[in-house]
Amino acid sequence: MAFQKINQHHLHELARLVGDSFVYTNQEILASNAHDYTEDLRFYPEVVVKPSSAAEISAILQFCNKENIPATPRGAGTGLSGGALPVHGGIVISTERLNKIIQIDERNLQATVEPGVINQVFQDAVMEKNLFYPPDPASRGSCFLGGNLAECAGGPKAVKYGVTKDYILNCEVVLPTGEIIWTGANVLKNSTGYNLTQLIIGSEGTLGIITRIVVRLIPLPTENLLLLVPFFSAEKACEAVSAIFRSGVTPSALEFMERDCIEYVMKFVDVKIPLKEGIQAHLIVEVDGNDKDVLFKECEKISEILYQYECDEILFADSTQQKADLWRARRSAGEAVKSHSIYKEEDTVVPRAELPALLKGVKAIGTKYGFRSICYGHAGDGNLHVNIIKEEMSDEAWANEVPKGIREIFQLCVQLGGTISGEHGIGYVQKNYMNIPFSSTQMNLMKGIKNLFDPKGILNPGKIFPEV
């Protein structure tokens, strides 16, 4: 794919479109936009622009189409699949200046926001009005809502409340050719034509740039209880997950962390988690609602089930601080592993009852190919994050053996009824594995959609589809 290189004429035109002070070519800004949270990848843009409106983004994309310049949309850069990396250079279009909460509509339990609003800032704003926006990825303190839509982000609360796609009613989107459209309507039911809103969500910035979002909200639960459950067997911990749901209880969060992960976390952040000799994994189980007596009964029921799976003494988080510490430990797991070694993080997902088979298979594949993995994730969703760490592996084994192991892990996921990404997306790093979950017919349908939206292929090229 041959794209035009940026020249002085292009820079002058971009300055005319968004203002000279929002066009950046200095090395520091280019370097900060050359990476995200994915491994140690670096792809430098030729220029970064920071527009402030849909109209400015429209003008930029029209210009890119005319000049055949690749454009990569970027939010906060917290992605884990390389989705915001400018792998073909060109222009990075940052959405950080589109950062307004435009309206919180308490009458209709809706809000209208721009894509550069930080997830936690938005959650806190609606919480002040006793409303709730559940999607809460680990990076919620820094990630943007636009990026959450692009990747269909989840998080711990997804097990009860669903993921990003379940809360989006309508989007304003700038298409790669510059047209500005709304994808749906601000209603709870919509059976009018194809569902363009859901097509945009999870499209990883390849079909359009989101510039406004209409969000569905729900009433804020007033109470929650949190359990920390140690297990002598990681597989038994995984087996217990499905049993909890079969009992009729739906936790608001159900997280898995194996021992190595917890040890890394305690070195990385100042949090103490009881870790007896022989304990191999923990589940973090949260229930929420508005009646504490009901929640205590649910915890009793969950505890009865868990003890059938050979867990050790179940611990209650007795204070707000203990709850906060446990969640800080869980949310820092990825960063803790990353700080220890070069790593690759795979975002595997299977039906939750197949989680024990997935965990066992991951460990066996690691033994076969000579790598160690550290696993944690959203057990209640069957979503296991597999962190493959380099440690003392040779560069040759890391480059040649690990990809074979990853392919076998993904094949196992599909055999178990799952797929190769639950919430991180395909982006740049997983695109060569897309032939595992999809046939050529399915791939051609998706490529046809991409071509319809982006006939010149200028928007976020090099993502999702293998480049032949």
C-alpha positions in Angstrom: 0.0 0.0 0.0 1.7 3.2 -1.2 0.9 6.4 0.7 2.0 10.0 0.2 4.7 11.3 2.5 4.0 14.5 4.5 5.6 17.6 2.9 5.6 21.3 3.7 2.5 21.9 1.6 0.6 19.3 3.7 1.8 20.9 7.0 0.7 24.4 5.8 -2.7 23.0 4.9 -3.2 21.2 8.2 -2.2 24.4 10.0 -4.9 26.2 8.0 -7.5 23.6 9.0 -6.9 23.4 12.7 -4.6 26.2 13.6 -0.8 26.2 13.6 -0.5 25.6 17.4 -2.4 22.3 17.0 -0.1 20.8 14.4 2.9 19.1 15.9 6.1 17.8 14.3 8.5 18.0 17.2 10.2 14.8 18.2 8.8 14.7 21.8 5.1 14.8 20.6 5.8 12.3 17.7 7.5 9.9 20.2 4.6 10.1 22.6 2.2 9.1 19.8 4.4 6.3 18.5 3.4 3.8 21.2 0.5 2.7 23.3 0.4 0.0 26.1 1.0 -2.8 23.6 4.3 -4.6 24.3 7.3 -2.4 23.2 6.1 -1.4 19.7 7.1 2.0 18.2 5.7 3.4 15.0 6.3 7.2 14.5 3.8 9.4 12.8 5.0 12.2 10.6 2.7 14.8 12.2 0.2 14.9 15.0 -2.9 17.1 14.8 -5.3 18.0 17.6 -8.7 19.1 16.1 -11.4 20.5 18.3 -14.6 19.6 16.4 -16.2 17.2 14.0 -16.0 19.8 11.3 -12.2 20.0 11.6 -11.8 16.3 11.6 -14.0 16.2 8.5 -11.7 18.7 6.8 -8.6 16.7 7.7 -10.0 13.4 6.4 -11.1 15.1 3.1 -7.6 16.4 2.8 -6.1 12.9 3.5 -8.4 11.3 0.9 -7.4 13.9 -1.7 -3.7 13.5 -1.0 -3.6 9.8 -0.2 -2.2 10.3 3.3 -2.8 7.7 6.1 -4.7 9.0 9.1 -4.7 7.2 12.5 -7.2 8.2 15.1 -6.0 8.2 18.7 -7.5 8.6 22.1 -5.5 8.3 25.3 -3.2 5.7 23.9 -4.0 3.0 26.5 -4.8 0.3 24.0 -3.4 -3.3 24.2 -3.5 -4.4 20.6 -1.7 -1.6 18.8 -4.9 -0.2 17.4 -3.8 3.5 17.6 -0.3 3.0 16.3 0.5 4.8 13.0 2.1 1.8 11.3 2.2 3.6 8.0 3.3 6.9 9.3 1.2 9.8 8.1 -1.1 11.8 10.4 -2.2 10.9 14.0 -5.5 12.6 14.7 -5.8 13.1 18.4 -9.3 13.4 20.0 -8.0 14.9 23.3 -9.5 18.3 22.7 -13.0 16.8 22.2 -13.4 16.3 26.0 -16.7 17.8 27.0 -19.6 16.2 28.9 -22.3 18.0 26.9 -25.3 16.9 28.8 -26.5 14.5 31.5 -30.2 14.0 30.9 -31.6 12.7 34.2 -35.1 12.5 32.9 -34.2 10.0 30.2 -31.2 8.4 31.9 -28.9 9.4 29.0 -25.8 11.5 28.5 -24.2 13.1 25.5 -20.4 13.3 25.6 -17.4 13.9 23.4 -14.9 11.0 22.7 -12.0 12.6 24.7 -13.8 12.4 28.0 -11.9 10.1 30.5 -14.0 7.1 31.5 -13.6 7.7 35.3 -14.3 11.4 35.0 -17.6 10.5 33.3 -18.4 7.8 35.8 -17.8 10.2 38.7 -20.0 12.9 37.0 -23.0 10.7 36.6 -22.5 9.1 40.0 -23.0 12.6 41.5 -26.5 12.4 40.1 -27.0 8.8 41.5 -26.6 7.4 38.0 -24.2 4.7 36.7 -22.2 4.0 33.6 -20.8 0.4 34.3 -18.0 -0.2 31.7 -14.8 0.1 33.7 -11.6 -1.1 32.0 -8.5 -1.3 34.0 -7.3 2.0 32.5 -10.5 3.8 33.4 -8.5 6.6 35.2 -6.9 7.6 31.9 -8.6 6.0 28.9 -11.0 8.0 26.7 -14.6 7.0 26.0 -14.0 7.2 22.3 -11.3 4.5 22.6 -13.6 2.5 24.8 -16.2 2.5 21.9 -13.6 1.7 19.3 -12.5 -1.4 21.2 -15.8 -2.2 22.8 -14.1 -2.1 26.2 -15.4 -4.2 29.1 -13.9 -4.5 32.6 -14.9 -6.2 35.8 -18.5 -4.9 35.9 -19.2 -6.5 32.5 -20.2 -9.8 34.0 -23.4 -8.3 35.4 -23.9 -5.2 33.4 -22.5 -5.8 30.0 -19.8 -4.1 27.9 -19.6 -0.7 26.1 -21.8 -1.7 23.3 -24.7 -2.3 25.7 -24.7 1.4 26.7 -24.4 3.3 23.4 -27.6 4.6 21.8 -26.2 6.8 19.0 -22.9 8.2 17.7 -21.8 11.1 15.6 -19.1 9.8 13.3 -16.8 11.4 10.7 -16.4 8.9 7.8 -13.0 8.4 6.1 -14.3 10.4 3.2 -15.2 13.4 5.4 -19.0 13.0 5.6 -20.5 13.4 9.1 -23.3 11.1 10.1 -25.3 10.0 13.1 -25.5 6.2 13.3 -28.8 5.7 15.1 -31.3 7.5 17.4 -31.5 8.5 21.1 -34.0 5.7 21.9 -33.9 2.4 23.8 -35.5 0.5 20.9 -34.6 0.9 17.3 -35.5 -1.5 14.5 -34.9 1.0 11.7 -32.5 -0.3 9.1 -29.0 -1.8 9.7 -27.5 -1.1 13.1 -24.7 1.3 12.2 -24.1 2.2 15.8 -23.1 -1.4 16.7 -21.0 -1.6 13.5 -18.9 1.4 14.6 -18.5 0.1 18.1 -15.5 -2.3 18.1 -14.4 -1.3 14.6 -11.1 0.0 16.1 -11.0 3.3 14.3 -11.0 1.7 10.8 -14.5 2.8 9.7 -14.8 6.3 11.1 -13.8 8.7 13.9 -16.3 9.1 16.7 -17.0 12.7 17.6 -20.1 12.6 19.8 -21.6 9.7 21.9 -25.1 9.3 23.3 -24.9 7.0 26.4 -27.5 5.0 28.2 -27.3 5.3 32.0 -28.8 3.2 34.8 -29.6 4.0 38.5 -26.6 3.7 40.8 -26.5 0.7 43.1 -26.1 1.9 46.7 -24.5 -1.2 48.3 -21.8 -3.7 47.5 -19.9 -6.5 49.2 -16.5 -7.9 48.2 -15.0 -11.3 48.9 -11.4 -12.5 48.4 -11.3 -16.2 47.9 -8.0 -18.2 48.0 -7.7 -21.6 46.2 -5.1 -24.3 46.4 -5.8 -25.1 42.7 -6.1 -22.5 39.9 -8.2 -24.9 37.9 -10.6 -25.5 40.9 -10.9 -21.7 41.1 -12.0 -21.6 37.5 -14.4 -24.5 38.0 -16.1 -22.6 40.8 -16.9 -19.7 38.5 -19.5 -21.5 36.4 -21.0 -23.0 39.6 -21.8 -19.6 41.1 -23.9 -18.6 38.1 -25.6 -22.0 37.9 -26.8 -21.3 41.5 -28.8 -18.3 40.3 -26.5 -15.6 41.7 -25.0 -13.0 39.3 -22.0 -11.2 40.8 -21.3 -7.6 39.8 -17.7 -8.7 39.3 -15.9 -12.0 39.4 -12.1 -11.8 38.8 -9.3 -14.4 38.7 -5.7 -13.8 39.6 -3.1 -16.6 39.8 -0.4 -16.6 42.4 2.4 -15.3 40.3 0.3 -12.3 39.3 -0.5 -11.5 42.9 3.2 -11.7 43.8 4.1 -9.3 41.0 1.3 -6.9 42.0 2.4 -6.7 45.6 5.9 -5.8 44.4 4.5 -3.1 42.1 1.9 -1.4 44.4 1.7 -0.9 48.1 -1.1 -3.5 48.7 -0.9 -6.5 50.9 -2.9 -9.6 49.9 -2.8 -12.7 52.2 -0.9 -15.4 50.3 -0.5 -18.6 52.3 1.9 -21.4 51.2 0.2 -23.6 48.7 -2.4 -21.0 47.5 -2.3 -21.0 43.7 -5.0 -18.5 42.8 -7.6 -16.0 44.1 -11.1 -15.1 43.0 -12.4 -11.6 43.7 -16.2 -11.7 44.0 -18.3 -8.7 44.3 -22.1 -8.4 44.6 -24.0 -5.1 44.5 -27.6 -3.8 44.8 -29.7 -1.7 47.1 -30.5 -4.1 50.0 -27.5 -5.1 52.1 -29.4 -8.0 53.7 -30.1 -9.5 50.2 -26.4 -9.1 49.4 -25.3 -10.9 52.6 -27.6 -13.8 51.6 -26.1 -13.9 48.2 -22.6 -14.0 49.7 -23.6 -16.9 52.0 -24.9 -18.8 48.9 -21.7 -18.0 47.0 -19.5 -19.1 49.9 -21.3 -22.5 50.2 -20.6 -23.1 46.6 -16.9 -22.0 46.8 -16.1 -24.3 49.7 -17.1 -27.2 47.5 -14.2 -26.4 45.2 -11.5 -26.7 47.9 -10.9 -23.0 48.6 -9.3 -21.8 51.8 -10.9 -19.4 54.3 -13.0 -16.7 52.4 -12.1 -13.2 53.4 -14.6 -10.2 53.5 -13.3 -6.8 52.6 -14.6 -5.0 55.8 -13.9 -1.4 54.9 -14.0 0.9 51.9 -10.2 1.1 52.0 -9.9 -2.7 51.8 -12.2 -2.8 48.8 -10.2 0.0 47.2 -6.9 -1.8 47.8 -8.2 -5.1 46.3 -9.5 -3.3 43.2 -6.2 -1.3 42.9 -4.3 -4.7 43.0 -6.5 -6.2 40.3 -6.4 -3.1 38.1 -2.6 -2.9 38.3 -2.0 -6.5 37.3 -1.1 -5.7 33.7 1.3 -2.9 34.6 2.8 -5.1 37.3 3.6 -7.9 34.9 4.9 -5.4 32.3 7.3 -3.9 34.8 8.8 -7.3 35.4 9.7 -8.4 31.9 9.2 -8.0 28.2 5.8 -9.5 27.6 3.0 -10.3 25.2 -0.6 -10.1 26.5 -3.3 -12.2 24.9 -6.9 -11.5 25.5 -8.5 -14.9 25.3 -12.2 -15.6 25.9 -14.3 -18.8 26.1 -17.7 -19.8 27.4 -17.1 -19.5 31.2 -17.6 -23.2 31.9 -14.6 -23.9 29.6 -12.3 -21.7 31.6 -10.6 -24.6 33.4 -9.8 -26.3 30.1 -8.4 -23.0 28.7 -6.2 -22.4 31.7 -4.9 -26.0 31.6 -4.3 -25.8 27.9 -2.4 -22.5 28.1 0.0 -23.9 30.7 0.6 -27.0 28.6 1.2 -25.0 25.5 3.7 -22.8 27.4 5.6 -25.9 28.5 5.6 -27.2 24.9 7.1 -23.9 23.5 9.3 -23.0 26.5 7.6 -19.9 27.9 6.0 -19.0 31.2 2.6 -17.3 31.3 0.9 -15.3 34.1 -2.9 -15.4 33.9 -5.6 -13.2 35.3 -8.8 -11.8 34.0 -12.6 -11.5 34.1 -13.4 -15.0 35.0 -17.1 -14.4 35.2 -17.0 -13.6 31.4 -14.6 -16.5 30.6 -12.1 -13.7 29.6 -8.6 -14.8 30.5 -5.7 -12.4 30.0 -2.6 -14.5 29.2 0.6 -12.7 29.8 3.6 -14.4 28.1 6.8 -13.2 29.7 10.2 -13.3 28.1 12.5 -13.5 31.2 15.5 -15.6 30.1 14.2 -16.8 26.7 16.5 -16.2 23.9 15.6 -13.6 21.3 15.3 -16.4 18.7 12.9 -18.4 20.8 10.9 -15.3 21.6 10.6 -14.4 17.9 10.0 -17.9 16.5 8.5 -20.2 19.2 6.2 -17.8 21.0 4.0 -17.0 17.9 3.5 -20.8 17.4 2.4 -21.1 21.0 0.0 -18.1 20.6 -1.5 -19.6 17.5 -2.1 -22.9 19.4 -3.7 -20.9 22.3 -6.0 -19.2 19.9 -6.9 -22.4 18.2 -7.8 -23.9 21.6 -10.0 -20.9 22.3 -12.0 -21.5 19.1 -12.2 -25.2 19.8 -13.7 -24.5 23.2 -16.3 -22.2 21.6 -14.5 -18.9 22.2 -12.5 -16.5 20.2 -9.2 -14.6 20.1 -10.1 -11.3 21.8 -12.7 -10.5 24.4 -12.1 -6.8 24.9 -8.7 -5.6 23.7 -9.4 -5.9 20.0 -7.3 -7.2 17.0 -5.5 -4.0 16.0 -2.0 -4.5 14.8 -0.7 -7.4 16.9 -3.4 -10.0 16.4 -4.3 -9.5 12.7 -2.3 -12.4 11.4 -4.3 -14.7 13.6 -7.7 -13.7 12.1 -7.8 -16.8 9.9 -8.3 -18.9 13.1 -11.8 -17.7 14.1 -12.9 -16.6 10.6 -13.3 -18.2 7.2 -12.3 -16.5 4.0 -16.0 -15.7 3.4 -16.3 -14.0 6.7 -13.1 -12.1 6.2 -14.2 -10.9 2.7 -17.5 -9.6 4.1 -15.6 -7.5 6.7 -13.1 -6.3 4.1 -16.1 -5.3 1.9 -17.5 -3.2 4.7 -14.1 -1.6 5.2 -13.9 -0.8 1.5 -17.4 0.7 1.4 -16.6 3.1 4.3 -13.0 3.8 3.3 -12.6 3.3 -0.5 -9.0 4.7 -0.5 -8.0 2.8 2.7 -6.6 5.9 4.4 -8.1 5.5 7.9 -6.1 3.5 10.4 -4.5 1.2 7.8 -2.6 -1.9 8.8 -5.1 -3.0 11.4 -7.4 -6.0 11.8 -6.8 -7.6 8.4 -3.5 -9.4 7.4 -1.7 -7.4 4.8 -0.8 -9.8 2.0 
